[in-house]
Amino acid sequence: MEAAVAEALKALLERRPLGPKHLFVVGASTSEIAGGPIGKRPTLAYGEAIVRAVEAVREHHGFHTAYQCCEHLNRALVVRRETLEAFGLEEVTVRPVPEAGGALATAAYDLLPEAVCVEAVRADAGLDIGETLIGMHLKPVVVPFRPPRRTVGAARMTLAYSRPKLIGGPRARYPEPR
């Protein structure tokens, strides 16, 4: 599982490099990874594996991370306090648990130093495992990215990154993507 997540994230970073000024959002259904319906079988060990994999890649690139809670916490996110301060985010008072927040958010809250929850972010890129709908936390315009390996356990995996809007119409010229 950790290898699949790290491989997918590294493939995304080849297409869209991320650094210290960028925020990466992660949403995952550990129930879907285990082959069950979303929200019915949270597995903390799977959440921990995903957080470890993402954080290992993050350490080499320096981007910030946000881990999405489930719908019972209105898709709030777990971030480090330094991320809250760097992006001017607003803290909310809650502590995710597997039954309310999900296993991924619980693992992030337990594993990240100085973890806090925020209500919303505008991330530059993200990873969605099990169709948890991270799009609400991404900046427009969202560009889907299909990793070489498309599943983690029984769950589908999709990544995405954002790009600036193209404006100006048919006579406009645009720079080549970087």
TORKOL-4160 file (C-alpha; in steps of 0.2 Angstrom, whole numbers, padded with zeros to 4 digits, m for minus):
178
<pt num="1" X="0000" Y="0000" Z="0000"/>
<pt num="2" X="0014" Y="0012" Z="0005"/>
<pt num="3" X="0023" Y="0009" Z="m0011"/>
<pt num="4" X="0008" Y="0011" Z="m0022"/>
<pt num="5" X="0004" Y="0028" Z="m0014"/>
<pt num="6" X="0022" Y="0034" Z="m0015"/>
<pt num="7" X="0024" Y="0028" Z="m0033"/>
<pt num="8" X="0008" Y="0038" Z="m0038"/>
<pt num="9" X="0013" Y="0054" Z="m0029"/>
<pt num="10" X="0031" Y="0053" Z="m0037"/>
<pt num="11" X="0023" Y="0051" Z="m0054"/>
<pt num="12" X="0012" Y="0067" Z="m0051"/>
<pt num="13" X="0027" Y="0077" Z="m0045"/>
<pt num="14" X="0035" Y="0073" Z="m0062"/>
<pt num="15" X="0021" Y="0082" Z="m0070"/>
<pt num="16" X="0017" Y="0095" Z="m0057"/>
<pt num="17" X="0032" Y="0099" Z="m0045"/>
<pt num="18" X="0027" Y="0105" Z="m0028"/>
<pt num="19" X="0038" Y="0114" Z="m0015"/>
<pt num="20" X="0036" Y="0124" Z="0001"/>
<pt num="21" X="0023" Y="0136" Z="m0006"/>
<pt num="22" X="0011" Y="0122" Z="m0011"/>
<pt num="23" X="m0002" Y="0112" Z="m0002"/>
<pt num="24" X="m0007" Y="0094" Z="m0006"/>
<pt num="25" X="m0023" Y="0087" Z="0000"/>
<pt num="26" X="m0026" Y="0068" Z="0003"/>
<pt num="27" X="m0043" Y="0060" Z="0005"/>
<pt num="28" X="m0045" Y="0041" Z="0007"/>
<pt num="29" X="m0058" Y="0028" Z="0012"/>
<pt num="30" X="m0049" Y="0014" Z="0022"/>
<pt num="31" X="m0066" Y="0005" Z="0021"/>
<pt num="32" X="m0065" Y="0005" Z="0002"/>
<pt num="33" X="m0047" Y="0000" Z="0002"/>
<pt num="34" X="m0052" Y="m0015" Z="0013"/>
<pt num="35" X="m0066" Y="m0019" Z="0000"/>
<pt num="36" X="m0081" Y="m0013" Z="0010"/>
<pt num="37" X="m0093" Y="0002" Z="0007"/>
<pt num="38" X="m0086" Y="0019" Z="0011"/>
<pt num="39" X="m0087" Y="0023" Z="0030"/>
<pt num="40" X="m0092" Y="0005" Z="0036"/>
<pt num="41" X="m0075" Y="m0002" Z="0040"/>
<pt num="42" X="m0062" Y="0011" Z="0045"/>
<pt num="43" X="m0045" Y="0003" Z="0047"/>
<pt num="44" X="m0032" Y="0014" Z="0056"/>
<pt num="45" X="m0017" Y="0003" Z="0050"/>
<pt num="46" X="m0022" Y="0008" Z="0032"/>
<pt num="47" X="m0024" Y="0026" Z="0037"/>
<pt num="48" X="m0007" Y="0026" Z="0045"/>
<pt num="49" X="0001" Y="0018" Z="0030"/>
<pt num="50" X="m0005" Y="0031" Z="0018"/>
<pt num="51" X="0000" Y="0046" Z="0030"/>
<pt num="52" X="0018" Y="0038" Z="0031"/>
<pt num="53" X="0019" Y="0036" Z="0012"/>
<pt num="54" X="0014" Y="0054" Z="0009"/>
<pt num="55" X="0025" Y="0061" Z="0022"/>
<pt num="56" X="0040" Y="0052" Z="0016"/>
<pt num="57" X="0038" Y="0060" Z="m0001"/>
<pt num="58" X="0034" Y="0077" Z="0007"/>
<pt num="59" X="0050" Y="0077" Z="0017"/>
<pt num="60" X="0060" Y="0077" Z="0000"/>
<pt num="61" X="0050" Y="0090" Z="m0008"/>
<pt num="62" X="0044" Y="0102" Z="0006"/>
<pt num="63" X="0026" Y="0104" Z="0001"/>
<pt num="64" X="0013" Y="0105" Z="0015"/>
<pt num="65" X="m0001" Y="0092" Z="0018"/>
<pt num="66" X="m0019" Y="0092" Z="0023"/>
<pt num="67" X="m0028" Y="0076" Z="0027"/>
<pt num="68" X="m0047" Y="0076" Z="0024"/>
<pt num="69" X="m0059" Y="0070" Z="0037"/>
<pt num="70" X="m0075" Y="0061" Z="0032"/>
<pt num="71" X="m0092" Y="0069" Z="0030"/>
<pt num="72" X="m0097" Y="0067" Z="0048"/>
<pt num="73" X="m0084" Y="0081" Z="0052"/>
<pt num="74" X="m0090" Y="0091" Z="0036"/>
<pt num="75" X="m0074" Y="0086" Z="0027"/>
<pt num="76" X="m0063" Y="0096" Z="0039"/>
<pt num="77" X="m0044" Y="0093" Z="0037"/>
<pt num="78" X="m0030" Y="0089" Z="0048"/>
<pt num="79" X="m0014" Y="0099" Z="0045"/>
<pt num="80" X="0002" Y="0104" Z="0055"/>
<pt num="81" X="0001" Y="0120" Z="0065"/>
<pt num="82" X="0015" Y="0127" Z="0054"/>
<pt num="83" X="0003" Y="0124" Z="0038"/>
<pt num="84" X="m0011" Y="0133" Z="0047"/>
<pt num="85" X="0000" Y="0148" Z="0050"/>
<pt num="86" X="0009" Y="0147" Z="0032"/>
<pt num="87" X="m0008" Y="0148" Z="0023"/>
<pt num="88" X="m0018" Y="0158" Z="0035"/>
<pt num="89" X="m0030" Y="0144" Z="0039"/>
<pt num="90" X="m0044" Y="0145" Z="0052"/>
<pt num="91" X="m0043" Y="0132" Z="0066"/>
<pt num="92" X="m0059" Y="0122" Z="0071"/>
<pt num="93" X="m0061" Y="0112" Z="0087"/>
<pt num="94" X="m0062" Y="0094" Z="0084"/>
<pt num="95" X="m0052" Y="0078" Z="0086"/>
<pt num="96" X="m0055" Y="0065" Z="0072"/>
<pt num="97" X="m0058" Y="0047" Z="0077"/>
<pt num="98" X="m0061" Y="0032" Z="0065"/>
<pt num="99" X="m0080" Y="0033" Z="0068"/>
<pt num="100" X="m0081" Y="0052" Z="0065"/>
<pt num="101" X="m0067" Y="0059" Z="0054"/>
<pt num="102" X="m0061" Y="0043" Z="0047"/>
<pt num="103" X="m0046" Y="0032" Z="0049"/>
<pt num="104" X="m0035" Y="0043" Z="0038"/>
<pt num="105" X="m0039" Y="0059" Z="0047"/>
<pt num="106" X="m0036" Y="0050" Z="0064"/>
<pt num="107" X="m0020" Y="0043" Z="0059"/>
<pt num="108" X="m0014" Y="0060" Z="0052"/>
<pt num="109" X="m0020" Y="0068" Z="0069"/>
<pt num="110" X="m0010" Y="0055" Z="0079"/>
<pt num="111" X="0006" Y="0055" Z="0068"/>
<pt num="112" X="0008" Y="0074" Z="0062"/>
<pt num="113" X="0018" Y="0085" Z="0074"/>
<pt num="114" X="0006" Y="0099" Z="0082"/>
<pt num="115" X="m0009" Y="0093" Z="0072"/>
<pt num="116" X="m0024" Y="0104" Z="0071"/>
<pt num="117" X="m0040" Y="0104" Z="0061"/>
<pt num="118" X="m0046" Y="0117" Z="0049"/>
<pt num="119" X="m0062" Y="0119" Z="0040"/>
<pt num="120" X="m0056" Y="0121" Z="0022"/>
<pt num="121" X="m0041" Y="0123" Z="0011"/>
<pt num="122" X="m0037" Y="0128" Z="m0007"/>
<pt num="123" X="m0024" Y="0115" Z="m0012"/>
<pt num="124" X="m0013" Y="0115" Z="m0027"/>
<pt num="125" X="m0014" Y="0096" Z="m0029"/>
<pt num="126" X="m0021" Y="0081" Z="m0021"/>
<pt num="127" X="m0024" Y="0062" Z="m0020"/>
<pt num="128" X="m0041" Y="0053" Z="m0018"/>
<pt num="129" X="m0042" Y="0035" Z="m0014"/>
<pt num="130" X="m0059" Y="0027" Z="m0014"/>
<pt num="131" X="m0068" Y="0042" Z="m0022"/>
<pt num="132" X="m0069" Y="0053" Z="m0006"/>
<pt num="133" X="m0072" Y="0069" Z="m0017"/>
<pt num="134" X="m0057" Y="0080" Z="m0012"/>
<pt num="135" X="m0062" Y="0092" Z="m0026"/>
<pt num="136" X="m0070" Y="0104" Z="m0014"/>
<pt num="137" X="m0052" Y="0107" Z="m0007"/>
<pt num="138" X="m0043" Y="0110" Z="m0024"/>
<pt num="139" X="m0040" Y="0127" Z="m0032"/>
<pt num="140" X="m0048" Y="0129" Z="m0050"/>
<pt num="141" X="m0044" Y="0123" Z="m0063"/>
<pt num="142" X="m0042" Y="0105" Z="m0058"/>
<pt num="143" X="m0033" Y="0093" Z="m0070"/>
<pt num="144" X="m0035" Y="0074" Z="m0066"/>
<pt num="145" X="m0020" Y="0064" Z="m0066"/>
<pt num="146" X="m0020" Y="0045" Z="m0068"/>
<pt num="147" X="m0006" Y="0036" Z="m0060"/>
<pt num="148" X="0002" Y="0020" Z="m0067"/>
<pt num="149" X="m0006" Y="0010" Z="m0054"/>
<pt num="150" X="m0024" Y="0014" Z="m0052"/>
<pt num="151" X="m0029" Y="0005" Z="m0036"/>
<pt num="152" X="m0024" Y="0004" Z="m0018"/>
<pt num="153" X="m0031" Y="m0012" Z="m0011"/>
<pt num="154" X="m0049" Y="m0013" Z="m0018"/>
<pt num="155" X="m0051" Y="0006" Z="m0020"/>
<pt num="156" X="m0048" Y="0017" Z="m0035"/>
<pt num="157" X="m0035" Y="0030" Z="m0034"/>
<pt num="158" X="m0035" Y="0047" Z="m0043"/>
<pt num="159" X="m0023" Y="0062" Z="m0042"/>
<pt num="160" X="m0026" Y="0079" Z="m0048"/>
<pt num="161" X="m0017" Y="0096" Z="m0049"/>
<pt num="162" X="m0023" Y="0113" Z="m0052"/>
<pt num="163" X="m0017" Y="0126" Z="m0065"/>
<pt num="164" X="m0021" Y="0144" Z="m0068"/>
<pt num="165" X="m0037" Y="0148" Z="m0078"/>
<pt num="166" X="m0034" Y="0151" Z="m0097"/>
<pt num="167" X="m0042" Y="0168" Z="m0101"/>
<pt num="168" X="m0044" Y="0178" Z="m0116"/>
<pt num="169" X="m0053" Y="0168" Z="m0129"/>
<pt num="170" X="m0048" Y="0162" Z="m0146"/>
<pt num="171" X="m0035" Y="0176" Z="m0150"/>
<pt num="172" X="m0026" Y="0174" Z="m0134"/>
<pt num="173" X="m0009" Y="0166" Z="m0133"/>
<pt num="174" X="m0003" Y="0155" Z="m0118"/>
<pt num="175" X="0014" Y="0150" Z="m0112"/>
<pt num="176" X="0020" Y="0132" Z="m0114"/>
<pt num="177" X="0016" Y="0122" Z="m0098"/>
<pt num="178" X="0031" Y="0121" Z="m0086"/>
